[in-house]
């Protein structure tokens, strides 16, 4: 079994390869979003919160979501439907009492580009090979943000495992449930131990 990894980068770096980076700008008078009740079969809010309050599991094997996905493509739906991740992130946000996110194609493009770059150039960082940052990648994709954040992970075979790992890590979970965020995009590249995930969270 390969070693899964996660890296956190908020103000300090933690070991392994789970990373959460948060750069937030807020705008007064932002509109309120209604709460969307999101459920994943067999997973309760208590299951999610127990993992969020427990020890970090970089592999994602002990999280609330099933460790395997029917079909084996790594996604709830299809490899080209990153929006399917919304069922996971919104279940987590609902459990925490935070408004749901909607899928955004610009964030998705920026996330996919970063995952591709990390795999192609053999690195794992919030800073791109060309010096790009989460902010510059979002802007380059046409996303003019008021708040932006990013979680990355490597080695998790499917989106459930990546989400489980992010839930168990305080820095990543803070990004997952940050009420400033309204939209998300998900990128995945590589395979096996090199599978690399980028979750971008933002508002504009």
C-alpha positions in Angstrom: 0.0 0.0 0.0 1.4 3.4 -1.0 1.9 6.2 1.5 -0.7 8.9 1.3 0.4 12.4 2.0 -1.0 15.8 2.9 0.6 19.1 3.7 -0.7 22.2 5.6 0.6 25.7 4.9 -1.2 28.4 6.7 1.5 30.3 8.6 3.7 27.3 9.3 4.3 24.0 7.4 3.4 20.6 8.8 5.0 17.3 7.8 3.9 15.1 4.9 1.8 16.3 2.0 -1.5 17.8 2.9 -1.6 21.5 2.4 -4.0 24.2 3.2 -3.5 27.7 2.2 -5.9 30.5 2.9 -5.8 34.1 1.7 -9.0 35.8 2.5 -10.3 39.2 1.6 -13.8 40.1 2.9 -16.3 42.5 1.5 -18.9 44.2 3.7 -22.5 43.8 2.8 -22.0 40.4 1.1 -25.2 38.6 0.3 -26.3 35.8 2.5 -26.7 32.3 1.0 -29.3 29.9 2.0 -28.3 26.6 3.7 -28.6 23.6 1.5 -29.0 20.3 3.2 -26.6 17.9 1.6 -26.3 14.3 2.6 -24.1 11.4 1.5 -25.7 7.9 2.1 -24.8 6.5 5.5 -22.8 9.6 6.6 -24.1 11.7 9.4 -23.1 15.1 10.7 -21.9 13.4 13.9 -19.6 11.1 11.8 -18.0 14.1 10.0 -17.6 16.2 13.2 -16.0 13.2 15.0 -13.3 13.0 12.4 -12.8 16.8 12.4 -12.2 16.6 16.1 -10.0 13.5 16.1 -6.4 12.8 15.1 -5.1 13.6 11.7 -5.2 10.7 9.3 -3.2 11.7 6.2 -4.4 8.6 4.2 -8.1 9.4 4.6 -8.7 5.7 5.4 -10.6 6.5 8.7 -12.8 9.4 7.5 -16.6 9.5 7.3 -16.8 8.8 3.6 -16.5 5.4 2.1 -12.9 4.5 1.2 -13.8 3.1 -2.2 -16.0 4.5 -5.0 -18.1 2.3 -7.3 -16.6 2.4 -10.8 -13.1 3.0 -9.7 -12.5 6.3 -11.5 -11.9 8.2 -8.3 -14.9 10.4 -8.5 -18.5 10.1 -7.3 -19.7 10.6 -10.9 -17.2 10.7 -13.8 -13.6 11.9 -14.2 -14.8 14.9 -16.1 -17.4 15.9 -13.6 -15.5 17.6 -10.8 -18.8 19.1 -9.7 -19.6 15.7 -8.1 -17.2 16.7 -5.3 -20.0 19.1 -4.2 -21.8 16.2 -2.4 -18.8 15.8 -0.2 -17.7 19.4 0.6 -21.3 20.4 1.1 -22.0 17.6 3.5 -19.0 18.8 5.5 -20.2 22.4 5.4 -23.7 21.4 6.4 -22.4 19.4 9.4 -20.5 22.5 10.5 -23.5 24.8 10.0 -21.9 26.6 7.1 -23.6 27.6 3.8 -23.2 25.3 0.8 -20.8 25.9 -2.1 -21.5 25.9 -5.8 -19.2 24.5 -8.5 -17.2 27.2 -10.4 -15.5 26.3 -13.8 -12.9 29.0 -13.4 -11.8 27.7 -10.0 -11.9 24.2 -11.4 -9.6 25.2 -14.3 -7.1 26.8 -11.9 -7.2 23.8 -9.6 -6.7 21.3 -12.5 -3.8 23.4 -13.9 -2.0 23.3 -10.5 -2.5 19.6 -10.1 -1.2 19.0 -13.6 1.8 21.2 -13.0 2.7 19.5 -9.7 2.6 16.1 -11.3 4.4 17.1 -14.5 7.3 18.8 -12.6 7.5 16.5 -9.6 6.8 18.9 -6.7 4.1 19.4 -4.0 3.5 23.0 -2.9 1.1 25.9 -3.0 3.7 27.8 -4.9 3.8 26.8 -8.6 6.9 25.9 -10.5 6.8 29.3 -12.2 6.3 31.1 -8.9 2.5 31.3 -9.1 0.4 31.6 -6.0 -3.2 30.6 -5.4 -4.2 34.2 -6.0 -2.4 34.6 -9.3 -3.7 31.2 -10.5 -7.3 32.2 -9.7 -6.9 35.6 -11.5 -5.2 33.9 -14.5 -8.3 31.7 -14.8 -10.6 34.8 -14.8 -11.7 34.4 -11.1 -11.7 37.9 -9.5 -12.0 36.9 -5.9 -12.9 38.6 -2.6 -11.8 35.4 -0.7 -9.6 32.5 -1.9 -8.3 29.3 -0.3 -6.6 26.1 -1.4 -6.2 22.6 0.0 -3.8 20.1 -1.7 -3.2 16.4 -1.1 -1.2 13.6 -2.7 -1.5 9.8 -2.7 -5.2 9.4 -2.1 -6.8 7.2 -4.7 -10.2 8.9 -4.8 -11.9 12.1 -3.8 -13.5 10.5 -0.8 -10.0 9.7 0.7 -8.8 13.2 -0.1 -11.8 14.7 1.6 -11.4 12.4 4.6 -7.8 13.6 5.0 -8.7 17.2 4.7 -11.5 16.9 7.3 -9.1 15.3 9.8 -6.6 18.2 9.5 -7.5 21.4 11.4 -6.0 23.7 8.8 -7.7 22.0 5.9 -11.0 21.7 7.8 -10.9 25.5 8.5 -10.8 26.0 4.7 -13.5 23.4 4.1 -16.0 25.2 6.4 -14.9 28.9 6.0 -18.1 30.9 5.6 -16.3 33.4 3.4 -16.1 30.9 0.6 -19.1 30.5 -1.8 -17.7 28.4 -4.7 -15.2 25.5 -5.4 -13.2 23.8 -8.1 -11.3 20.5 -7.9 -8.3 19.3 -9.8 -6.8 15.8 -10.0 -3.7 14.6 -11.8 -1.4 11.6 -11.7 -2.1 8.0 -10.5 -1.2 5.7 -7.6 1.0 7.3 -5.0 1.4 10.3 -7.4 -2.3 11.1 -7.5 -2.4 14.9 -6.7 -5.5 16.8 -5.6 -6.1 20.6 -5.6 -9.3 22.0 -4.0 -9.8 25.7 -4.6 -12.3 27.6 -2.6 -13.4 31.2 -3.2 -15.9 34.0 -3.4 -16.2 36.9 -5.9 
